[in-house]
Amino acid sequence: MAFWTYMLRCSDGHYYIGHTDNLETRIAQHKLGKGGYTATRLPITLVWSEEFPSRLEAFASERQIKGWSRAKKEALIEGDWKEISRLAKSRGNR
């Protein structure tokens, strides 16, 4: 079974990070306003996701990314690993 960590961009510009075992269903739930935090920030857009082999790894990725700066999250969305590395070094591995 696969699991995903995902990032949504909310209408107010905030990012929401979560994990799930069914990405399509979870995104549909968010879009219907069944997402708690995102329910009052519709519409949302899926801007990044990554598949993991276990829930534990997906959850660990979610927790890590939640601690990142906005700039680092945006570098992840762009797939700019050089910038992610630079930002990690400049912010003490955050």
All heavy atoms as an XYZ file, in Angstrom:
770
protein
N       0.847     -1.183      0.000
C       0.000      0.000      0.000
C       0.891      1.245      0.000
O       1.872      1.305      0.721
C      -0.899     -0.008      1.229
C      -1.741      1.237      1.362
S      -2.847      1.180      2.770
C      -4.390      1.069      1.914
N       0.510      2.203     -0.787
C       1.269      3.457     -0.884
C       0.625      4.546     -0.023
O      -0.573      4.514      0.258
C       1.327      3.920     -2.328
N       1.459      5.492      0.375
C       1.021      6.649      1.150
C       1.640      7.891      0.526
O       2.682      7.798     -0.121
C       1.474      6.510      2.613
C       0.874      5.319      3.286
C       1.476      4.076      3.185
C      -0.309      5.434      3.997
C       0.909      2.964      3.789
C      -0.883      4.328      4.593
C      -0.265      3.087      4.494
N       1.002      9.029      0.721
C       1.484     10.274      0.141
C       1.583     11.357      1.200
O       0.758     11.433      2.101
C       0.531     10.784     -0.948
C       0.567      9.991     -2.201
C       1.304     10.248     -3.323
C      -0.170      8.805     -2.478
N       1.067      9.281     -4.267
C       0.168      8.379     -3.767
C      -1.071      8.040     -1.736
C      -0.366      7.238     -4.345
C      -1.601      6.905     -2.305
C      -1.247      6.519     -3.596
N       2.589     12.205      1.033
C       2.637     13.493      1.709
C       2.288     14.496      0.627
O       2.721     14.358     -0.524
C       4.030     13.775      2.285
O       4.364     12.738      3.192
C       4.070     15.115      3.009
N       1.491     15.491      0.969
C       1.044     16.449     -0.041
C       1.022     17.854      0.534
O       0.971     18.047      1.747
C      -0.342     16.064     -0.576
C      -1.437     16.074      0.470
C      -2.231     17.204      0.651
C      -1.664     14.973      1.274
C      -3.228     17.223      1.613
C      -2.660     14.981      2.243
C      -3.440     16.108      2.404
O      -4.421     16.138      3.363
N       1.074     18.828     -0.383
C       0.999     20.235      0.008
C      -0.062     20.914     -0.847
O      -0.087     20.759     -2.071
C       2.354     20.923     -0.190
C       2.386     22.338      0.365
S       3.963     23.246      0.172
C       5.206     22.007      0.147
N      -0.920     21.674     -0.171
C      -1.964     22.451     -0.830
C      -1.660     23.933     -0.674
O      -1.166     24.356      0.370
C      -3.323     22.171     -0.189
C      -3.761     20.719     -0.083
C      -5.074     20.635      0.699
C      -3.900     20.093     -1.454
N      -1.985     24.708     -1.692
C      -1.958     26.165     -1.575
C      -3.402     26.596     -1.391
O      -4.271     26.280     -2.212
C      -1.368     26.829     -2.807
C      -1.313     28.364     -2.664
C      -0.706     29.072     -3.866
N       0.693     28.730     -4.025
C       1.221     28.131     -5.103
N       0.458     27.799     -6.116
N       2.502     27.866     -5.163
N      -3.658     27.305     -0.289
C      -5.004     27.778      0.017
C      -5.246     29.137     -0.633
O      -4.309     29.827     -1.034
C      -5.173     27.896      1.533
S      -4.934     26.340      2.409
N      -6.508     29.524     -0.702
C      -6.881     30.787     -1.349
C      -6.241     31.997     -0.687
O      -6.026     33.018     -1.341
C      -8.394     30.955     -1.372
O      -8.893     31.029     -0.042
N      -5.914     31.880      0.608
C      -5.291     33.008      1.311
C      -3.763     32.989      1.215
O      -3.085     33.779      1.847
C      -5.736     33.053      2.773
C      -5.311     31.824      3.567
O      -4.639     30.927      3.019
O      -5.669     31.757      4.758
N      -3.224     32.046      0.415
C      -1.786     31.974      0.209
C      -1.051     31.070      1.176
O       0.129     30.791      0.991
N      -1.725     30.593      2.221
C      -1.094     29.673      3.158
C      -0.913     28.303      2.509
O      -1.638     27.942      1.582
C      -1.946     29.514      4.429
C      -1.839     30.664      5.349
N      -2.733     31.707      5.339
C      -0.933     30.948      6.312
C      -2.391     32.572      6.270
N      -1.293     32.150      6.860
N       0.041     27.553      3.045
C       0.260     26.181      2.604
C      -0.233     25.236      3.688
O      -0.075     25.488      4.875
C       1.744     25.912      2.339
C       2.259     26.647      1.132
C       3.196     27.652      1.261
C       1.786     26.346     -0.140
C       3.662     28.341      0.152
C       2.246     27.030     -1.258
C       3.182     28.021     -1.100
O       3.631     28.704     -2.198
N      -0.849     24.143      3.252
C      -1.289     23.084      4.149
C      -0.552     21.819      3.750
O      -0.520     21.463      2.572
C      -2.806     22.866      4.034
C      -3.278     21.681      4.832
C      -3.580     21.812      6.179
C      -3.388     20.417      4.250
C      -3.992     20.721      6.931
C      -3.795     19.328      4.988
C      -4.091     19.484      6.322
O      -4.490     18.400      7.068
N       0.026     21.117      4.721
C       0.737     19.879      4.459
C       0.025     18.765      5.199
O      -0.325     18.908      6.382
C       2.215     19.965      4.905
C       2.969     21.013      4.086
C       2.915     18.626      4.732
C       3.032     22.333      4.714
N      -0.192     17.647      4.519
C      -0.834     16.494      5.135
C      -0.290     15.209      4.556
O       0.576     15.218      3.679
N      -0.805     14.088      5.051
C      -0.457     12.783      4.476
C      -1.721     11.936      4.414
O      -2.682     12.170      5.156
C       0.664     12.100      5.267
C       0.225     11.483      6.545
N       0.000     12.209      7.695
C      -0.050     10.187      6.859
C      -0.379     11.395      8.656
N      -0.428     10.171      8.187
N      -1.711     10.961      3.516
C      -2.896     10.152      3.280
C      -2.522      8.845      2.602
O      -1.430      8.714      2.042
C      -3.906     10.917      2.405
O      -5.105     10.143      2.266
C      -3.350     11.209      1.018
N      -3.459      7.897      2.621
C      -3.272      6.654      1.867
C      -4.088      6.659      0.572
O      -4.032      5.703     -0.201
C      -3.610      5.429      2.719
C      -5.059      5.402      3.185
O      -5.814      6.347      2.890
O      -5.428      4.427      3.858
N      -4.839      7.738      0.326
C      -5.605      7.867     -0.915
C      -5.617      9.341     -1.317
O      -6.489     10.101     -0.881
C      -7.027      7.334     -0.721
C      -7.784      7.260     -2.025
O      -7.615      8.091     -2.916
N      -8.619      6.247     -2.156
N      -4.670      9.720     -2.131
C      -4.479     11.129     -2.473
C      -5.696     11.721     -3.179
O      -6.152     12.806     -2.808
C      -3.218     11.299     -3.317
C      -2.798     12.733     -3.618
C      -2.523     13.508     -2.334
C      -1.574     12.738     -4.532
N      -6.226     11.038     -4.163
C      -7.373     11.583     -4.909
C      -8.574     11.844     -3.999
O      -9.191     12.903     -4.059
C      -7.774     10.636     -6.044
C      -6.852     10.696     -7.238
C      -7.378      9.852     -8.388
O      -8.610      9.674     -8.504
O      -6.540      9.379     -9.174
N      -8.887     10.878     -3.154
C     -10.027     11.022     -2.247
C      -9.790     12.149     -1.248
O     -10.686     12.953     -0.982
C     -10.296      9.697     -1.504
O     -10.637      8.701     -2.469
C     -11.423      9.850     -0.497
N      -8.579     12.220     -0.718
C      -8.294     13.248      0.288
C      -8.377     14.648     -0.310
O      -8.921     15.562      0.319
C      -6.913     13.014      0.921
C      -6.650     13.915      2.096
C      -7.616     13.598      3.238
N      -7.430     14.537      4.341
C      -8.390     15.334      4.801
N      -9.603     15.293      4.293
N      -8.133     16.167      5.785
N      -7.852     14.833     -1.514
C      -7.925     16.145     -2.165
C      -9.384     16.503     -2.435
O      -9.805     17.649     -2.219
C      -7.086     16.181     -3.463
C      -5.607     15.892     -3.160
C      -7.251     17.519     -4.176
C      -4.978     16.731     -2.074
N     -10.171     15.530     -2.882
C     -11.602     15.766     -3.118
C     -12.293     16.191     -1.826
O     -13.129     17.104     -1.837
C     -12.251     14.514     -3.696
N     -11.940     15.564     -0.704
C     -12.522     15.948      0.587
C     -12.175     17.394      0.931
O     -13.041     18.156      1.372
C     -12.019     15.012      1.692
C     -12.571     13.621      1.596
C     -11.891     12.654      2.557
O     -10.765     12.875      3.001
N     -12.570     11.564      2.864
N     -10.911     17.761      0.742
C     -10.505     19.146      0.990
C     -11.328     20.105      0.125
O     -11.821     21.126      0.616
C      -9.018     19.354      0.684
C      -8.087     18.892      1.755
N      -7.966     19.529      2.969
C      -7.215     17.862      1.793
C      -7.060     18.919      3.704
N      -6.581     17.896      3.009
N     -11.478     19.786     -1.156
C     -12.202     20.669     -2.076
C     -13.673     20.815     -1.714
O     -14.294     21.830     -2.016
C     -12.038     20.180     -3.520
C     -10.648     20.417     -4.048
C     -10.502     20.011     -5.493
C      -9.106     20.366     -5.982
N      -8.942     20.098     -7.414
N     -14.213     19.803     -1.023
C     -15.607     19.857     -0.573
C     -15.755     20.551      0.781
O     -16.858     20.625      1.325
C     -16.185     18.438     -0.489
C     -16.412     17.731     -1.818
C     -16.794     16.267     -1.584
C     -17.489     18.454     -2.626
N     -14.647     21.037      1.335
C     -14.701     21.729      2.609
C     -14.647     20.807      3.811
O     -14.967     21.213      4.927
N     -14.220     19.562      3.605
C     -14.134     18.588      4.696
C     -12.701     18.436      5.187
O     -12.294     17.361      5.585
C     -14.671     17.237      4.232
C     -16.123     17.278      3.822
C     -16.604     15.938      3.343
C     -18.062     16.023      2.940
N     -18.553     14.743      2.418
N     -11.954     19.525      5.181
C     -10.551     19.435      5.520
C     -10.135     20.166      6.775
O      -8.958     20.345      7.008
N     -11.074     20.613      7.599
C     -10.688     21.329      8.814
C     -10.044     22.660      8.484
O     -10.736     23.619      8.128
N      -8.731     22.735      8.568
C      -7.978     23.967      8.319
C      -8.302     24.557      6.953
O      -8.472     25.763      6.818
C      -6.475     23.672      8.421
C      -5.598     24.879      8.151
C      -5.288     25.772      9.167
C      -5.084     25.118      6.877
C      -4.480     26.877      8.933
C      -4.279     26.222      6.633
C      -3.983     27.093      7.664
O      -3.198     28.191      7.419
N      -8.397     23.721      5.945
C      -8.599     24.227      4.585
C     -10.050     24.598      4.288
O     -10.308     25.309      3.322
C      -8.127     23.183      3.542
O      -8.867     21.967      3.730
C      -6.640     22.923      3.665
N     -10.983     24.157      5.103
C     -12.407     24.389      4.831
C     -12.753     25.867      4.701
O     -13.629     26.240      3.915
C     -13.265     23.742      5.910
N     -12.070     26.718      5.447
C     -12.345     28.156      5.390
C     -11.371     28.891      4.476
O     -11.356     30.118      4.454
C     -12.276     28.772      6.800
O     -10.969     28.559      7.341
C     -13.317     28.162      7.725
N     -10.562     28.129      3.739
C      -9.552     28.733      2.874
C      -9.679     28.239      1.431
O      -8.691     28.124      0.721
C      -8.157     28.434      3.425
C      -7.887     29.110      4.751
C      -6.630     28.566      5.415
N      -6.282     29.369      6.582
C      -6.823     29.202      7.778
N      -7.746     28.286      7.978
N      -6.442     29.966      8.793
N     -10.896     27.905      1.029
C     -11.140     27.416     -0.328
C     -11.131     28.566     -1.314
O     -11.472     29.690     -0.938
C     -12.480     26.687     -0.375
C     -12.563     25.424      0.475
C     -13.979     24.870      0.452
C     -11.569     24.374      0.015
N     -10.788     28.332     -2.549
C     -10.386     27.043     -3.100
C      -8.933     26.697     -2.765
O      -8.137     27.574     -2.437
C     -10.555     27.238     -4.608
C     -10.327     28.697     -4.820
C     -10.856     29.372     -3.575
N      -8.638     25.406     -2.855
C      -7.276     24.930     -2.625
C      -6.730     24.347     -3.927
O      -7.494     23.962     -4.811
C      -7.217     23.867     -1.499
C      -8.193     22.706     -1.738
C      -7.519     24.501     -0.157
C      -7.600     21.525     -2.407
N      -5.402     24.302     -4.020
C      -4.742     23.724     -5.186
C      -3.646     22.784     -4.701
O      -2.842     23.167     -3.846
C      -4.094     24.826     -6.052
O      -5.093     25.780     -6.407
C      -3.463     24.248     -7.301
N      -3.628     21.568     -5.226
C      -2.541     20.646     -4.932
C      -1.301     21.155     -5.662
O      -1.309     21.294     -6.885
C      -2.882     19.235     -5.399
C      -1.788     18.183     -5.223
C      -1.509     17.932     -3.741
C      -2.192     16.886     -5.916
N      -0.232     21.457     -4.901
C       0.978     22.011     -5.525
C       2.168     21.064     -5.455
O       3.162     21.259     -6.158
C       1.360     23.378     -4.903
C       0.318     24.429     -5.256
C       1.562     23.287     -3.402
N       2.074     20.022     -4.609
C       3.178     19.068     -4.490
C       2.687     17.815     -3.800
O       1.831     17.880     -2.905
C       4.318     19.689     -3.667
C       5.440     18.739     -3.377
C       6.509     18.473     -4.175
C       5.592     17.908     -2.223
N       7.314     17.525     -3.572
C       6.774     17.178     -2.374
C       4.832     17.735     -1.070
C       7.216     16.265     -1.423
C       5.266     16.822     -0.115
C       6.455     16.111     -0.302
N       3.220     16.670     -4.201
C       2.971     15.417     -3.488
C       4.122     14.465     -3.765
O       4.814     14.579     -4.787
C       1.645     14.778     -3.923
O       1.692     14.385     -5.275
N       4.326     13.552     -2.828
C       5.346     12.522     -2.990
C       4.821     11.231     -2.383
O       4.198     11.236     -1.317
C       6.650     12.920     -2.315
C       7.772     11.929     -2.554
C       9.123     12.398     -2.039
O       9.322     13.615     -1.895
O       9.971     11.541     -1.778
N       5.088     10.130     -3.065
C       4.644      8.818     -2.617
C       5.701      8.183     -1.709
O       6.902      8.320     -1.952
C       4.398      7.922     -3.825
C       3.804      6.587     -3.494
C       3.470      5.773     -4.728
O       3.341      6.346     -5.828
O       3.345      4.555     -4.587
N       5.232      7.473     -0.673
C       6.100      6.773      0.272
C       5.594      5.345      0.460
O       4.391      5.093      0.327
C       6.109      7.496      1.628
C       6.768      8.839      1.588
C       6.022      9.973      1.286
C       8.124      8.975      1.824
C       6.628     11.215      1.232
C       8.733     10.221      1.779
C       7.986     11.339      1.478
N       6.485      4.429      0.812
C       6.062      3.036      0.983
C       5.337      2.756      2.293
O       4.691      1.717      2.427
C       7.374      2.254      0.906
C       8.438      3.223      1.282
C       7.938      4.579      0.847
N       5.415      3.659      3.262
C       4.746      3.406      4.541
C       4.133      4.693      5.098
O       4.572      5.795      4.777
C       5.732      2.843      5.573
O       6.618      3.853      6.018
N       3.120      4.523      5.943
C       2.487      5.669      6.587
C       3.493      6.405      7.473
O       3.500      7.627      7.536
C       1.282      5.235      7.424
C       0.548      6.420      8.057
C      -0.694      6.015      8.814
N      -1.677      5.333      8.030
C      -2.587      5.934      7.247
N      -2.590      7.251      7.133
N      -3.460      5.225      6.570
N       4.355      5.649      8.150
C       5.347      6.248      9.033
C       6.260      7.204      8.265
O       6.538      8.315      8.719
C       6.171      5.155      9.724
C       7.178      5.622     10.756
C       6.482      6.334     11.911
C       7.973      4.426     11.281
N       6.705      6.797      7.072
C       7.573      7.666      6.269
C       6.819      8.891      5.754
O       7.366     10.000      5.737
C       8.169      6.874      5.105
C       9.190      5.851      5.548
C       9.562      4.905      4.439
O       8.795      3.963      4.176
O      10.635      5.126      3.833
N       5.573      8.714      5.335
C       4.771      9.846      4.864
C       4.530     10.834      5.999
O       4.636     12.051      5.819
C       3.444      9.352      4.292
N       4.228     10.318      7.193
C       3.994     11.178      8.350
C       5.277     11.917      8.747
O       5.238     13.116      9.062
C       3.461     10.362      9.524
C       3.201     11.182     10.749
C       2.220     12.156     10.770
C       3.945     10.979     11.897
C       1.979     12.921     11.901
C       3.718     11.735     13.041
C       2.738     12.701     13.043
N       6.408     11.226      8.699
C       7.689     11.864      9.028
C       7.986     12.992      8.036
O       8.445     14.071      8.430
C       8.813     10.839      9.024
N       7.699     12.771      6.771
C       7.900     13.805      5.760
C       6.980     14.997      6.023
O       7.405     16.156      5.948
C       7.623     13.231      4.368
O       7.685     14.225      3.388
N       5.716     14.731      6.353
C       4.766     15.802      6.679
C       5.290     16.658      7.823
O       5.316     17.887      7.745
C       3.413     15.204      7.063
C       2.420     16.232      7.566
C       1.157     15.620      8.145
O       0.866     14.436      7.901
O       0.442     16.351      8.866
N       5.723     16.013      8.893
C       6.215     16.741     10.065
C       7.437     17.582      9.726
O       7.573     18.711     10.183
C       6.542     15.764     11.199
C       5.376     14.934     11.689
C       4.445     15.691     12.535
N       5.171     16.113     13.718
C       4.656     16.808     14.691
N       3.404     17.165     14.632
N       5.364     17.167     15.722
N       8.333     17.022      8.922
C       9.545     17.745      8.537
C       9.190     18.994      7.732
O       9.651     20.097      8.028
C      10.464     16.842      7.731
C      11.737     17.523      7.284
C      12.619     16.604      6.456
O      12.130     15.755      5.720
N      13.917     16.775      6.584
N       8.366     18.838      6.719
C       8.028     19.947      5.828
C       7.238     21.027      6.580
O       7.422     22.219      6.324
C       7.262     19.435      4.596
C       8.187     18.531      3.760
C       6.732     20.588      3.753
C       7.467     17.717      2.708
N       6.390     20.639      7.508
C       5.641     21.627      8.296
C       6.570     22.582      9.037
O       6.215     23.725      9.290
C       4.707     20.940      9.289
C       3.444     20.424      8.653
C       2.518     19.805      9.685
C       1.205     19.417      9.036
N       0.260     18.837     10.003
N       7.763     22.126      9.383
C       8.723     22.967     10.082
C       9.560     23.855      9.175
O      10.345     24.661      9.655
N       9.407     23.699      7.881
C      10.204     24.471      6.925
C       9.666     25.885      6.753
O       8.474     26.154      6.944
C      10.196     23.797      5.563
C      11.027     22.553      5.475
C      11.723     21.939      6.476
C      11.220     21.762      4.308
N      12.342     20.821      5.989
C      12.057     20.683      4.676
C      10.763     21.857      2.994
C      12.454     19.723      3.750
C      11.156     20.899      2.083
C      11.997     19.840      2.456
N      10.551     26.765      6.336
C      10.162     28.137      6.000
C       9.317     28.137      4.722
O       9.318     27.169      3.951
C      11.412     28.988      5.764
O      12.079     28.548      4.586
N       8.631     29.235      4.504
C       7.844     29.389      3.276
C       8.734     29.269      2.048
O       8.383     28.614      1.067
C       7.115     30.731      3.295
C       6.258     30.968      2.071
C       5.476     32.278      2.169
N       4.564     32.370      1.064
C       3.362     31.809      1.005
N       2.924     31.104      2.027
N       2.588     31.939     -0.055
N       9.916     29.889      2.098
C      10.846     29.846      0.956
C      11.259     28.414      0.648
O      11.343     28.016     -0.526
C      12.070     30.708      1.248
N      11.499     27.636      1.664
C      11.918     26.251      1.459
C      10.767     25.418      0.891
O      10.958     24.579      0.011
C      12.422     25.666      2.775
C      13.277     24.445      2.611
C      13.975     24.115      3.915
C      14.731     22.831      3.854
N      15.332     22.478      5.144
N       9.544     25.661      1.372
C       8.372     24.972      0.818
C       8.204     25.318     -0.659
O       7.902     24.445     -1.485
C       7.110     25.350      1.600
C       7.076     24.776      2.995
C       5.886     25.319      3.776
C       5.953     24.876      5.225
N       4.943     25.556      6.048
N       8.405     26.579     -0.999
C       8.257     26.990     -2.399
C       9.357     26.392     -3.272
O       9.108     26.049     -4.431
C       8.191     28.508     -2.487
C       6.877     29.008     -1.902
C       6.723     30.509     -1.829
O       7.715     31.244     -2.009
O       5.584     30.955     -1.566
N      10.553     26.230     -2.723
C      11.626     25.566     -3.468
C      11.259     24.099     -3.705
O      11.521     23.549     -4.783
C      12.949     25.689     -2.724
N      10.623     23.455     -2.724
C      10.172     22.072     -2.889
C       9.135     21.985     -3.998
O       9.200     21.091     -4.848
C       9.595     21.544     -1.572
C       9.057     20.114     -1.605
C      10.173     19.116     -1.901
C       8.374     19.782     -0.285
N       8.182     22.897     -4.005
C       7.161     22.927     -5.048
C       7.813     23.030     -6.432
O       7.397     22.369     -7.377
C       6.180     24.100     -4.821
C       5.366     23.864     -3.549
C       5.266     24.309     -6.027
C       4.628     25.098     -3.040
N       8.848     23.852     -6.529
C       9.557     24.046     -7.801
C      10.514     22.892     -8.127
O      11.044     22.829     -9.233
C      10.335     25.364     -7.777
C       9.454     26.593     -7.659
C       8.490     26.735     -8.823
O       8.902     26.476     -9.979
O       7.321     27.094     -8.584
N      10.761     22.024     -7.155
C      11.707     20.935     -7.364
C      13.147     21.418     -7.390
O      14.013     20.783     -7.985
N      13.412     22.541     -6.729
C      14.731     23.167     -6.736
C      15.547     22.667     -5.536
O      15.625     23.321     -4.500
C      14.579     24.695     -6.692
C      15.881     25.437     -6.899
O      16.957     24.814     -6.791
O      15.815     26.657     -7.149
N      16.168     21.505     -5.692
C      16.897     20.876     -4.592
C      18.143     21.662     -4.203
O      18.542     21.645     -3.038
C      17.222     19.435     -4.947
C      15.956     18.641     -4.996
C      15.264     18.270     -6.108
C      15.182     18.207     -3.879
N      14.109     17.617     -5.747
C      14.042     17.552     -4.396
C      15.350     18.289     -2.500
C      13.070     16.999     -3.568
C      14.389     17.728     -1.677
C      13.253     17.093     -2.213
N      18.721     22.368     -5.147
C      19.881     23.207     -4.831
C      19.463     24.314     -3.856
O      20.157     24.592     -2.874
C      20.460     23.792     -6.114
C      21.732     24.577     -5.915
C      22.295     25.042     -7.247
C      23.555     25.850     -7.050
N      24.101     26.323     -8.325
N      18.322     24.930     -4.102
C      17.818     25.992     -3.226
C      17.394     25.424     -1.864
O      17.634     26.046     -0.826
C      16.654     26.736     -3.888
C      16.075     27.863     -3.062
C      17.017     29.042     -2.847
O      18.168     29.040     -3.345
O      16.601     29.991     -2.165
N      16.777     24.257     -1.857
C      16.403     23.626     -0.592
C      17.646     23.398      0.253
O      17.661     23.696      1.451
C      15.654     22.296     -0.834
C      14.272     22.574     -1.442
C      15.522     21.498      0.466
C      13.560     21.351     -1.947
N      18.698     22.902     -0.373
C      19.957     22.660      0.339
C      20.552     23.963      0.869
O      20.990     24.035      2.016
C      20.948     21.964     -0.591
O      22.166     21.755      0.059
N      20.529     25.000      0.041
C      21.062     26.291      0.458
C      20.277     26.850      1.642
O      20.847     27.317      2.622
C      21.031     27.292     -0.703
C      21.717     28.637     -0.374
C      21.446     29.691     -1.427
N      20.080     30.173     -1.401
C      19.576     31.004     -0.481
N      20.327     31.446      0.501
N      18.323     31.395     -0.542
N      18.968     26.774      1.554
C      18.118     27.278      2.642
C      18.293     26.454      3.919
O      18.261     27.005      5.018
C      16.654     27.276      2.209
C      16.287     28.317      1.152
C      14.942     28.000      0.532
C      16.305     29.715      1.738
N      18.501     25.162      3.769
C      18.718     24.305      4.948
C      20.003     24.704      5.667
O      20.032     24.784      6.892
C      18.782     22.840      4.531
N      21.025     24.990      4.907
C      22.306     25.383      5.506
C      22.214     26.759      6.154
O      22.759     26.990      7.225
C      23.402     25.384      4.448
C      23.769     23.992      3.987
C      24.765     24.029      2.840
C      24.992     22.621      2.308
N      25.737     22.620      1.075
N      21.471     27.665      5.511
C      21.386     29.035      6.029
C      20.459     29.160      7.232
O      20.536     30.121      7.966
C      20.943     29.997      4.921
O      19.578     29.779      4.590
N      19.591     28.191      7.447
C      18.631     28.253      8.561
C      18.877     27.168      9.586
O      17.976     26.808     10.330
C      17.213     28.174      8.036
C      16.817     29.398      7.224
C      15.395     29.325      6.763
N      14.450     29.099      7.832
C      13.707     30.039      8.398
N      13.801     31.271      7.999
N      12.847     29.725      9.347
N      20.040     26.611      9.611
C      20.334     25.591     10.607
C      19.573     24.305     10.415
O      19.081     23.709     11.357
N      19.424     23.871      9.141
C      18.757     22.610      8.773
C      17.263     22.592      9.057
O      16.685     21.559      9.289
C      19.440     21.408      9.434
C      20.799     21.172      8.872
O      21.032     21.386      7.681
N      21.726     20.766      9.697
N      16.615     23.735      9.052
C      15.162     23.753      9.228
C      14.476     23.311      7.985
O      14.523     23.457      6.953
C      14.694     25.144      9.592
C      14.829     25.329     11.088
C      14.036     26.476     11.531
N      12.640     26.046     11.463
C      11.651     26.776     11.889
N      11.863     27.943     12.386
N      10.416     26.366     11.824
